[in-house]
Structures are given as C-alpha cells and as structure tokens.
C-alpha cells in the first residue's frame, strides 16, 4: 500500500493511515514496518458468505494529511 501511494515507510507512521472495513469487524490492517496490507484476524469464509458463491470483503484506506 505504501509503495502504491508513493509513501516512504517513515511517512506511513507519521501520517494517519488506517484501513476501514464495512461492519463491526476490521479484517485488514496496515503493517507498520513494511506498509503491506495484512489480515488483522482469521477470516472464516463459511461464516461470512455461507449462502454466496463469490465472497468479497471491501475495505477503504483513509490517509490523513498531505500526499
């Protein structure tokens, strides 16, 4: 994520960057040292999408400050 946005790793710590998922559970997070998008917890596809053929989890990346 940091690479795609053109941010250097120290900037990701200083800038308010957060990953927001729909619903109460936050399934994704931004790794502080690498800037990679990672899973924040185990994702159980059967529980989330038991009646759906294609399971999609959407999230937004919010970056505060100047880019």
N, C-alpha and C positions, 0 to 999 in steps of 0.2 A: 504494500500500500504506500509506504513512504517513497519507494522508488517511482511508482506510477504518478504520485503527486509532485515529484521533483523535490522532495524534502530530504535534508540531511538528518541522520539519526539524532544528533543533539537537538535539532529543531522540533522533532516529534515529542520530546519530553517537555520542552518549553511551551509549545503551542498546545492549546486544549483540543486534543483529538479524541473522539470517542465513537464507538460503534453502538448503534441503537437498533434493536430488533423489535418486530411487532410483538405485542403481548407482554406478559409479565417476565418471562424468562429471557435472559440475554445469552444467546447461544454462541456469540462470537466476541472476540476481544482483539486488541492490537498488542502484539508482543513488544514490550518496551525497549528491548535491546536490539532487535532485528527489524522492527517495523512491519513484520509479517502479520497477516490476518490469521488468527488461530481460533480453534473451538474453545469456548470457555468452560464447557462441560460436555459430558457424553450426550450424544443426540440419538434418541430412540425413534427410528423411522416408523416402526409399527405403532407406537403410541401417538405420534404426531399426525400421521397420514394413513390411518388404518383403512379408510374407505376410498382412498385416492390413488390412482395409478402412478401419477407423477408427483413427487413430493418436492416442494420448493420452499425454502426459508429465505425470506427477504430481510435485508438489514440496510441501514443507512450509515454513512460515515459523515460525522459532523466535525468540521475543522474550524476552530475559532481563531481569530486574528488574521493577519495578512498572509497572503500566499504569493 
